Amino acid sequence: MKRYAELRAAAVAGVEAYATEVREGVYPAPEHGYAMAAGESDRLRELLAVGDSQSR
């Protein structure tokens, strides 16, 4: 069988790097995430409350 890429080695290396960063506390860091705009979490709570009351 012809091999076009060594994907197993790349996948193992990626998982090992991820696990190392998590164990060391390097990942996740604030720059790896995002936050809602000001006021959006309040609006979401309002919408969820309305939806919940309508489903009963």
Steps between C-alpha positions, in 0.01 A plus 500: 500500500632843411533750784436865426551631852602383844181616673530277806829658604361851448185420699695346789739797510207743504321321783823475699566874460142581602517276808833651606367856471188412699701329775739797521213748513610674181179413317236630510600859559286813462615552140360158406141596575251775448240683704153633438453867439386703799133441570469192279494253789211692658312496169563126464361436848189701411445304180550168677253597772237593240556177308481293818172659610348443153586130496304425817 
